[in-house]
């Protein structure tokens, strides 16, 4: 294999697109003593990846299994909490909507059944008397308002 073919195959290897045969050819190429200087880093990687006499510490598999189980447990608990929070949020929104709809329906029904002036009785039989009494009440209100405004104006001018 030429150096250019090796580089192309290495690029495909790093992208996880090589076949087993291509990986075997790369392994043989890097085990050979004549590797160009620019590919020495890749040679060290392949030598470490394909070491057949690698020592595996005792109990490594059990520790890895234990760690994986812990990660899975944490992941399950996190998913449960997220699901619980989202269910609570949805239930709260549904309850709020139910209360609003019930209140709106009750108010609408209450207003439609009751006439607004059902308990009001006429105090005057003559419209002229009613107009005179209204004018007297508005005059009294106006005088009280003007009295309050005068007091405010007097205190403002003193300051």
C-alpha positions as a Markdown table, in Angstrom:
| # | Residue | x | y | z |
|---|---|---|---|---|
| 1 | Unk | 0.0 | 0.0 | 0.0 |
| 2 | Unk | 1.2 | 3.5 | -0.8 |
| 3 | Unk | 1.3 | 6.2 | 1.8 |
| 4 | Unk | -1.6 | 8.0 | 0.1 |
| 5 | Unk | -3.8 | 4.9 | 0.3 |
| 6 | Unk | -2.8 | 4.5 | 3.9 |
| 7 | Unk | -3.9 | 8.0 | 4.7 |
| 8 | Unk | -7.2 | 7.6 | 3.0 |
| 9 | Unk | -7.8 | 4.3 | 4.8 |
| 10 | Unk | -6.8 | 5.9 | 8.1 |
| 11 | Unk | -9.3 | 8.8 | 7.5 |
| 12 | Unk | -12.0 | 6.2 | 6.8 |
| 13 | Unk | -10.9 | 4.3 | 10.0 |
| 14 | Unk | -11.3 | 7.4 | 12.1 |
| 15 | Unk | -14.7 | 7.9 | 10.7 |
| 16 | Unk | -15.6 | 4.3 | 11.5 |
| 17 | Unk | -16.2 | 3.4 | 7.9 |
| 18 | Unk | -13.6 | 0.7 | 7.3 |
| 19 | Unk | -14.1 | -3.0 | 6.9 |
| 20 | Unk | -12.4 | -5.7 | 9.0 |
| 21 | Unk | -10.1 | -6.5 | 6.1 |
| 22 | Unk | -9.0 | -2.9 | 5.8 |
| 23 | Unk | -8.3 | -2.7 | 9.5 |
| 24 | Unk | -6.2 | -5.9 | 9.2 |
| 25 | Unk | -4.2 | -4.4 | 6.4 |
| 26 | Unk | -3.6 | -1.2 | 8.5 |
| 27 | Unk | -2.5 | -3.4 | 11.4 |
| 28 | Unk | 0.0 | -5.3 | 9.3 |
| 29 | Unk | 1.3 | -2.1 | 7.7 |
| 30 | Unk | 1.9 | -0.5 | 11.2 |
| 31 | Unk | 3.5 | -3.7 | 12.5 |
| 32 | Unk | 6.0 | -3.5 | 9.7 |
| 33 | Unk | 9.2 | -1.6 | 10.5 |
| 34 | Unk | 9.0 | 0.8 | 7.5 |
| 35 | Unk | 6.5 | 3.4 | 8.6 |
| 36 | Unk | 6.9 | 7.0 | 7.3 |
| 37 | Unk | 7.7 | 9.6 | 9.9 |
| 38 | Unk | 4.4 | 11.4 | 9.4 |
| 39 | Unk | 2.4 | 8.3 | 10.4 |
| 40 | Unk | 4.4 | 7.5 | 13.6 |
| 41 | Unk | 1.6 | 8.8 | 15.8 |
| 42 | Unk | -0.9 | 6.5 | 14.1 |
| 43 | Unk | 1.6 | 3.6 | 14.4 |
| 44 | Unk | 1.7 | 4.1 | 18.2 |
| 45 | Unk | -2.1 | 4.1 | 18.3 |
| 46 | Unk | -2.4 | 0.9 | 16.3 |
| 47 | Unk | 0.2 | -0.8 | 18.3 |
| 48 | Unk | -1.7 | 0.0 | 21.5 |
| 49 | Unk | -5.1 | -0.9 | 20.0 |
| 50 | Unk | -4.1 | -4.3 | 18.7 |
| 51 | Unk | -1.8 | -5.5 | 21.5 |
| 52 | Unk | -2.6 | -9.1 | 22.0 |
| 53 | Unk | -0.8 | -9.6 | 25.3 |
| 54 | Unk | -2.6 | -6.8 | 27.1 |
| 55 | Unk | -3.0 | -7.3 | 30.8 |
| 56 | Unk | -6.5 | -6.8 | 32.2 |
| 57 | Unk | -6.6 | -5.9 | 35.9 |
| 58 | Unk | -8.3 | -8.5 | 38.1 |
| 59 | Unk | -11.9 | -7.5 | 38.8 |
| 60 | Unk | -12.1 | -4.8 | 36.1 |
| 61 | Unk | -15.2 | -6.4 | 34.5 |
| 62 | Unk | -17.0 | -6.5 | 37.8 |
| 63 | Unk | -16.2 | -2.9 | 38.5 |
| 64 | Unk | -17.3 | -1.8 | 35.1 |
| 65 | Unk | -20.6 | -3.7 | 35.4 |
| 66 | Unk | -21.1 | -2.0 | 38.8 |
| 67 | Unk | -20.4 | 1.4 | 37.4 |
| 68 | Unk | -22.8 | 0.9 | 34.4 |
| 69 | Unk | -25.5 | -0.3 | 36.8 |
| 70 | Unk | -25.1 | 2.8 | 38.9 |
| 71 | Unk | -25.3 | 5.1 | 35.8 |
| 72 | Unk | -28.4 | 3.3 | 34.7 |
| 73 | Unk | -30.0 | 3.7 | 38.1 |
| 74 | Unk | -29.2 | 7.4 | 38.2 |
| 75 | Unk | -30.6 | 7.8 | 34.7 |
| 76 | Unk | -33.9 | 5.9 | 35.6 |
| 77 | Unk | -34.4 | 8.1 | 38.7 |
| 78 | Unk | -33.8 | 11.2 | 36.7 |
| 79 | Unk | -36.3 | 10.2 | 34.1 |
| 80 | Unk | -38.9 | 9.3 | 36.8 |
| 81 | Unk | -38.4 | 12.7 | 38.4 |
| 82 | Unk | -38.8 | 14.5 | 35.1 |
| 83 | Unk | -41.9 | 12.6 | 34.3 |
| 84 | Unk | -43.4 | 13.3 | 37.8 |
| 85 | Unk | -42.7 | 17.0 | 37.4 |
| 86 | Unk | -44.2 | 17.2 | 34.0 |
| 87 | Unk | -47.3 | 15.2 | 35.2 |
| 88 | Unk | -47.7 | 17.6 | 38.1 |
| 89 | Unk | -47.5 | 20.6 | 35.8 |
| 90 | Unk | -50.1 | 19.1 | 33.4 |
| 91 | Unk | -52.4 | 18.3 | 36.3 |
| 92 | Unk | -52.1 | 21.8 | 37.7 |
| 93 | Unk | -52.9 | 23.4 | 34.3 |
| 94 | Unk | -55.9 | 21.1 | 33.8 |
| 95 | Unk | -57.2 | 21.9 | 37.3 |
| 96 | Unk | -56.8 | 25.6 | 36.7 |
| 97 | Unk | -58.6 | 25.5 | 33.4 |
| 98 | Unk | -61.4 | 23.5 | 35.0 |
| 99 | Unk | -61.8 | 26.1 | 37.8 |
| 100 | Unk | -61.8 | 29.0 | 35.3 |
| 101 | Unk | -64.4 | 27.3 | 33.0 |
| 102 | Unk | -66.6 | 26.4 | 36.0 |
| 103 | Unk | -66.4 | 29.9 | 37.4 |
| 104 | Unk | -67.2 | 31.5 | 34.0 |
| 105 | Unk | -70.2 | 29.1 | 33.4 |
| 106 | Unk | -71.5 | 29.9 | 36.9 |
| 107 | Unk | -71.2 | 33.6 | 36.5 |
| 108 | Unk | -72.8 | 33.5 | 33.1 |
| 109 | Unk | -75.7 | 31.5 | 34.3 |
| 110 | Unk | -76.1 | 33.7 | 37.4 |
| 111 | Unk | -76.2 | 36.9 | 35.3 |
| 112 | Unk | -78.7 | 35.4 | 32.8 |
| 113 | Unk | -81.2 | 34.3 | 35.4 |
| 114 | Unk | -81.2 | 37.5 | 37.5 |
| 115 | Unk | -82.5 | 40.8 | 36.2 |
| 116 | Unk | -80.2 | 43.7 | 37.0 |
| 117 | Unk | -82.9 | 45.9 | 38.7 |
| 118 | Unk | -85.2 | 43.3 | 40.1 |
| 119 | Unk | -85.2 | 44.7 | 43.7 |
| 120 | Unk | -85.1 | 48.4 | 42.8 |
| 121 | Unk | -88.3 | 50.3 | 43.7 |
| 122 | Unk | -89.3 | 53.6 | 42.3 |
| 123 | Unk | -89.0 | 56.4 | 44.8 |
| 124 | Unk | -90.7 | 59.1 | 42.8 |
| 125 | Unk | -93.9 | 58.9 | 40.8 |
| 126 | Unk | -93.3 | 62.3 | 39.1 |
| 127 | Unk | -90.3 | 62.7 | 36.8 |
| 128 | Unk | -90.0 | 66.4 | 37.7 |
| 129 | Unk | -89.6 | 65.5 | 41.4 |
| 130 | Unk | -87.0 | 62.9 | 40.5 |
| 131 | Unk | -85.0 | 65.4 | 38.4 |
| 132 | Unk | -85.1 | 68.0 | 41.1 |
| 133 | Unk | -83.9 | 65.5 | 43.8 |
| 134 | Unk | -81.1 | 64.4 | 41.4 |
| 135 | Unk | -80.0 | 68.0 | 40.8 |
| 136 | Unk | -80.1 | 68.7 | 44.6 |
| 137 | Unk | -77.8 | 65.6 | 45.2 |
| 138 | Unk | -75.4 | 66.5 | 42.5 |
| 139 | Unk | -75.2 | 70.1 | 43.8 |
| 140 | Unk | -74.4 | 68.8 | 47.3 |
| 141 | Unk | -71.8 | 66.5 | 45.9 |
| 142 | Unk | -70.3 | 69.4 | 43.8 |
| 143 | Unk | -70.1 | 71.7 | 46.9 |
| 144 | Unk | -68.4 | 69.0 | 48.9 |
| 145 | Unk | -65.9 | 68.4 | 46.1 |
| 146 | Unk | -65.2 | 72.1 | 45.7 |
| 147 | Unk | -64.7 | 72.5 | 49.5 |
| 148 | Unk | -62.1 | 69.7 | 49.4 |
| 149 | Unk | -60.4 | 71.2 | 46.4 |
| 150 | Unk | -60.2 | 74.6 | 48.1 |
| 151 | Unk | -58.6 | 73.1 | 51.1 |
| 152 | Unk | -56.0 | 71.4 | 48.9 |
| 153 | Unk | -55.3 | 74.6 | 47.0 |
| 154 | Unk | -54.9 | 76.6 | 50.2 |
| 155 | Unk | -52.4 | 74.1 | 51.6 |
| 156 | Unk | -50.5 | 74.1 | 48.3 |
| 157 | Unk | -50.2 | 77.9 | 48.2 |
| 158 | Unk | -49.0 | 77.9 | 51.8 |
| 159 | Unk | -46.1 | 75.5 | 51.0 |
